Amino acid sequence: MAVGMPQEAEKLEITPLIDNFFDGLLPSTGQVRRSGFLAAPGKARTSLLAEHGLSFLVRVTCAGETHTVLFDFGCSPQAALANARAMNIDLSAVEALILSHGHFDHFGDLAELAGLTPAATDRPLPLYLGREAFARRHWAGPDSSLVFMGVLEEDQVRLASLVPHEVSTPREIVPGVLASGEIPRQVAFEDGLPPGRVERDGEIVRDTFPGEISLYFRLRGKGLVVLTGCAHAGIINTVKHAIECTGEKRLYAVLGGFHLTGAPAEKIVATVRALASFEPEIIAPMHCTGFTAIRDISLALPGAFLLNSSGTTYCLS
């Protein structure tokens, strides 16, 4: 039974402001508009930035009105912002900010991006995030050593004139944009991020990312669109949750990080097989998906696969 039904969108534009990869020579095709070296006839542009991070500008049109949100904020301060400026993107229309989870490669440019939104001028903006977004996180090495992965400080959020709102259940952030809330774990082979650790109640324990948020959209005449940050809950768990939340059984597009880099071969095989069973028309794996999984997805779904590059805009309608 559907528990969250976002308004149906007539048009959806998703722009990864920054991703791990940039290719300035990729051509624009159909619904994909590339930001390459040539911004206009006869006018050259320097390369956009790429880094181990992810940030999206999302524009959704419902009932003739367009709403704009930012989802995740890259790794390095000003990297995603530099790409937004290079693409002449006006951030003044942003109505809300959403953080998928509290890892440094997703909140690094938060303050700089927020500085060009209305939060810097006339009204504070909401920042939607999940449980434990402000927790201290670590990475466990094979020798049991811990590497500190940073922390998003609540004071940092408030100094950026943002108002945090915790999302635990599906919630429509703006018309047409459904934040997932907490995603149930249903699939046995999706075991999260084994090296991930979080500080909880004074102890460092396995990080299961209970509060990680993905975004769901219903595109008129096409079906469900799923957008992920890292999908630590598992991309198949995330798609299943999106279907259950919205009641929309057709998966039209899935984009974002699937966190399969370094995963065992059998997990990648099972994930790709399950993704193919949904028969998406568009699939754009990014960021933490990893080369092996991206290659396998491209081979399993050649008609749907799109290679992402920083600054690409997916124009869905």
C-alpha positions as CSV (number, residue, x, y, z in Angstrom):
1,M,0.0,0.0,0.0
2,A,1.4,3.4,-0.9
3,V,2.3,5.5,2.1
4,G,3.7,8.5,0.3
5,M,2.3,9.9,-2.9
6,P,4.2,12.9,-4.3
7,Q,2.5,15.1,-6.8
8,E,2.9,13.9,-10.3
9,A,5.6,15.8,-12.2
10,E,5.2,16.9,-15.8
11,K,9.0,17.6,-16.1
12,L,12.1,16.7,-14.1
13,E,15.6,18.1,-14.5
14,I,18.4,16.5,-12.5
15,T,21.9,18.0,-12.7
16,P,24.8,16.4,-10.9
17,L,26.8,19.6,-10.1
18,I,29.7,17.4,-9.3
19,D,30.6,13.7,-9.5
20,N,33.8,11.6,-9.6
21,F,34.1,11.8,-13.3
22,F,34.1,14.5,-16.0
23,D,34.5,14.1,-19.8
24,G,34.2,17.4,-21.7
25,L,33.8,15.6,-25.0
26,L,30.7,13.6,-24.3
27,P,27.9,14.7,-26.8
28,S,24.4,15.7,-25.7
29,T,21.8,13.2,-26.9
30,G,18.1,13.1,-26.5
31,Q,17.2,13.8,-22.9
32,V,20.8,14.3,-21.8
33,R,22.4,17.7,-22.0
34,R,26.1,17.7,-21.5
35,S,28.3,20.5,-20.1
36,G,31.4,20.0,-22.1
37,F,34.3,22.3,-23.1
38,L,32.1,24.3,-25.5
39,A,29.5,26.3,-23.6
40,A,28.4,28.2,-26.8
41,P,29.5,28.3,-30.4
42,G,33.0,29.7,-30.6
43,K,33.3,30.1,-26.8
44,A,35.7,27.7,-25.0
45,R,35.2,26.7,-21.3
46,T,37.8,25.3,-19.0
47,S,37.1,21.8,-17.6
48,L,34.4,21.4,-15.0
49,L,35.7,19.9,-11.7
50,A,35.3,16.2,-10.7
51,E,36.0,14.8,-7.2
52,H,35.0,12.0,-4.9
53,G,31.7,13.6,-4.1
54,L,28.2,14.1,-5.3
55,S,25.8,17.0,-5.5
56,F,22.5,17.5,-7.4
57,L,20.4,20.4,-8.5
58,V,16.9,19.2,-9.0
59,R,14.1,21.1,-10.8
60,V,10.6,19.5,-10.8
61,T,7.6,21.0,-12.6
62,C,4.2,20.1,-11.1
63,A,0.9,21.7,-12.2
64,G,2.8,24.2,-14.3
65,E,5.0,25.4,-11.4
66,T,8.7,24.7,-11.1
67,H,10.4,23.9,-7.7
68,T,14.1,23.7,-7.1
69,V,16.1,21.8,-4.4
70,L,19.7,20.9,-3.8
71,F,20.4,17.3,-2.8
72,D,23.9,16.7,-1.3
73,F,26.8,19.1,-1.5
74,G,30.0,17.4,-2.7
75,C,33.3,17.0,-0.9
76,S,35.6,20.0,-1.2
77,P,34.4,23.5,-0.2
78,Q,33.5,25.5,-3.3
79,A,34.0,22.6,-5.9
80,A,30.3,22.0,-6.6
81,L,29.7,25.8,-6.3
82,A,32.5,26.4,-8.9
83,N,30.7,24.1,-11.3
84,A,27.4,25.8,-10.7
85,R,29.0,29.1,-11.5
86,A,30.7,27.8,-14.6
87,M,27.3,26.5,-15.9
88,N,25.7,29.9,-15.1
89,I,23.3,28.2,-12.7
90,D,21.2,30.6,-10.6
91,L,20.8,29.1,-7.1
92,S,18.4,31.9,-5.9
93,A,15.4,29.7,-6.8
94,V,16.4,26.9,-4.4
95,E,13.6,26.2,-1.9
96,A,15.1,23.5,0.2
97,L,18.3,21.5,0.8
98,I,18.4,17.8,1.4
99,L,21.4,15.8,2.8
100,S,21.4,12.1,2.0
101,H,23.7,11.1,4.9
102,G,26.5,12.5,7.1
103,H,29.6,11.6,5.1
104,F,32.2,14.2,4.3
105,D,31.9,13.7,0.5
106,H,28.2,14.7,0.6
107,F,28.2,17.8,3.0
108,G,31.6,19.4,2.1
109,D,30.2,22.3,0.1
110,L,27.0,22.8,2.1
111,A,27.9,26.2,3.5
112,E,29.1,27.6,0.2
113,L,26.1,26.4,-1.8
114,A,23.7,27.7,0.9
115,G,25.4,31.1,0.6
116,L,23.9,31.7,-2.8
117,T,20.4,30.6,-1.9
118,P,17.7,32.9,-0.3
119,A,19.0,31.7,3.1
120,A,21.8,34.3,2.7
121,T,19.4,37.1,2.1
122,D,15.7,37.1,3.0
123,R,14.6,33.8,4.6
124,P,16.2,30.8,6.2
125,L,15.9,27.6,4.2
126,P,15.1,24.1,5.5
127,L,17.7,21.5,5.5
128,Y,16.1,18.0,5.5
129,L,18.3,15.2,6.8
130,G,17.9,11.8,8.5
131,R,18.7,10.3,11.9
132,E,22.4,10.4,12.8
133,A,23.3,13.0,10.2
134,F,25.4,14.8,12.8
135,A,27.1,11.7,14.1
136,R,30.9,11.2,14.0
137,R,31.8,8.6,11.5
138,H,34.9,6.3,10.9
139,W,36.2,3.8,8.5
140,A,37.6,0.5,9.8
141,G,40.7,-0.9,8.2
142,P,41.5,-4.6,7.8
143,D,43.9,-4.3,10.8
144,S,41.0,-2.9,12.9
145,S,42.4,0.7,12.7
146,L,39.9,3.5,12.5
147,V,40.1,6.5,10.1
148,F,38.0,9.5,11.2
149,M,35.6,10.3,8.3
150,G,34.5,13.8,9.6
151,V,31.4,15.2,11.1
152,L,28.8,17.7,10.1
153,E,28.4,20.1,13.1
154,E,24.9,21.4,13.9
155,D,26.5,24.8,14.5
156,Q,27.8,24.8,11.0
157,V,24.3,24.3,9.7
158,R,22.8,27.1,11.8
159,L,25.6,29.5,10.8
160,A,24.7,28.9,7.2
161,S,21.2,30.2,8.1
162,L,19.6,26.7,7.6
163,V,16.9,25.2,9.7
164,P,17.4,21.4,10.2
165,H,14.4,19.1,9.9
166,E,14.8,15.4,10.6
167,V,12.9,13.1,8.2
168,S,12.2,9.5,9.4
169,T,9.2,8.6,7.2
170,P,8.3,9.5,3.6
171,R,7.8,13.2,3.3
172,E,7.0,15.5,0.3
173,I,9.7,18.2,0.7
174,V,8.3,20.4,-2.1
175,P,5.6,19.5,-4.7
176,G,6.8,16.5,-6.6
177,V,9.9,15.6,-4.4
178,L,9.4,12.8,-1.9
179,A,12.2,12.2,0.7
180,S,12.3,8.5,1.4
181,G,12.7,8.6,5.2
182,E,14.3,5.4,6.6
183,I,14.5,2.5,4.1
184,P,13.7,-1.0,5.3
185,R,16.4,-3.7,4.6
186,Q,14.7,-6.5,2.7
187,V,17.3,-8.0,0.4
188,A,19.8,-10.5,1.9
189,F,22.7,-9.7,-0.4
190,E,22.6,-6.0,0.4
191,D,24.8,-5.9,3.5
192,G,25.5,-2.2,3.7
193,L,29.0,-0.8,4.1
194,P,31.0,-3.3,6.2
195,P,33.9,-1.0,7.1
196,G,31.5,1.8,8.1
197,R,31.5,2.8,11.8
198,V,29.6,5.4,13.7
199,E,29.8,6.8,17.2
200,R,26.6,6.0,19.1
201,D,25.9,6.3,22.8
202,G,29.6,6.6,23.5
203,E,30.6,3.5,21.5
204,I,32.0,3.0,18.0
205,V,29.7,0.5,16.3
206,R,28.9,-0.8,12.8
207,D,27.2,1.9,10.8
208,T,24.0,0.8,9.2
209,F,23.0,4.3,8.0
210,P,19.4,4.1,9.4
211,G,18.7,7.7,8.5
212,E,20.0,7.8,4.9
213,I,17.6,9.6,2.5
214,S,16.9,9.0,-1.2
215,L,14.5,11.0,-3.4
216,Y,11.5,9.6,-5.3
217,F,9.5,11.2,-8.1
218,R,6.5,10.2,-10.2
219,L,6.9,11.4,-13.8
220,R,3.7,11.7,-15.7
221,G,3.3,9.0,-18.4
222,K,6.7,7.4,-17.5
223,G,6.7,6.1,-14.0
224,L,9.0,6.2,-11.0
225,V,12.3,8.1,-10.8
226,V,14.8,7.2,-8.0
227,L,17.7,9.5,-7.0
228,T,20.3,8.3,-4.5
229,G,23.3,9.7,-2.7
230,C,25.1,6.5,-1.8
231,A,22.3,3.9,-1.3
232,H,24.0,2.4,1.7
233,A,20.6,0.7,2.3
234,G,21.2,-1.0,-1.0
235,I,20.0,0.2,-4.4
236,I,17.5,-2.7,-4.7
237,N,16.1,-2.0,-1.2
238,T,15.8,1.6,-2.2
239,V,13.9,0.9,-5.4
240,K,11.6,-1.6,-3.6
241,H,10.9,1.1,-0.9
242,A,10.2,3.7,-3.6
243,I,7.7,1.4,-5.3
244,E,6.0,0.6,-1.9
245,C,5.9,4.3,-0.9
246,T,4.5,5.7,-4.1
247,G,2.4,2.7,-5.4
248,E,4.1,3.3,-8.8
249,K,5.3,0.0,-10.1
250,R,7.0,1.2,-13.3
251,L,10.7,2.1,-12.7
252,Y,11.5,4.7,-15.4
253,A,14.9,5.9,-14.2
254,V,17.4,5.4,-11.4
255,L,20.3,7.7,-10.9
256,G,23.0,8.3,-8.3
257,G,25.5,6.4,-6.2
258,F,24.9,2.7,-5.7
259,H,28.0,2.0,-3.5
260,L,29.3,-1.1,-5.1
261,T,32.9,-0.1,-5.4
262,G,35.0,-2.8,-3.8
263,A,32.0,-5.1,-3.3
264,P,32.4,-8.8,-3.8
265,A,31.8,-10.0,-7.3
266,E,28.7,-12.1,-6.3
267,K,27.1,-9.0,-4.7
268,I,27.6,-7.0,-7.9
269,V,26.2,-9.8,-10.1
270,A,23.1,-10.1,-7.9
271,T,22.6,-6.4,-7.8
272,V,22.9,-5.9,-11.6
273,R,20.6,-8.9,-12.2
274,A,18.0,-7.4,-9.8
275,L,18.3,-3.9,-11.4
276,A,17.8,-5.4,-14.8
277,S,14.6,-7.2,-13.6
278,F,13.0,-3.7,-13.0
279,E,13.6,-2.9,-16.7
280,P,14.4,0.8,-16.2
281,E,14.5,3.0,-19.3
282,I,17.3,5.1,-17.9
283,I,20.1,4.1,-15.5
284,A,23.0,6.4,-14.6
285,P,25.2,5.0,-11.9
286,M,27.6,7.5,-10.3
287,H,30.1,8.3,-7.6
288,C,30.6,5.3,-5.3
289,T,29.1,2.7,-7.7
290,G,32.6,1.7,-8.9
291,F,34.1,0.8,-12.3
292,T,33.3,-2.9,-12.1
293,A,29.6,-2.3,-11.3
294,I,29.3,0.5,-13.8
295,R,30.8,-1.7,-16.5
296,D,28.5,-4.6,-15.7
297,I,25.4,-2.3,-15.6
298,S,26.3,-0.9,-19.0
299,L,26.6,-4.5,-20.4
300,A,23.4,-5.7,-18.8
301,L,21.3,-2.6,-19.7
302,P,22.9,-1.2,-22.8
303,G,19.8,0.6,-24.0
304,A,19.2,2.3,-20.6
305,F,22.7,3.0,-19.5
306,L,24.0,6.6,-19.5
307,L,27.6,7.5,-18.5
308,N,27.5,10.3,-16.0
309,S,29.8,13.3,-16.1
310,S,29.9,16.4,-13.8
311,G,27.5,19.0,-15.2
312,T,25.3,16.7,-17.1
313,T,21.5,17.5,-17.0
314,Y,19.0,14.8,-17.4
315,C,15.8,16.3,-18.9
316,L,13.0,13.9,-18.2
317,S,9.4,14.5,-19.4
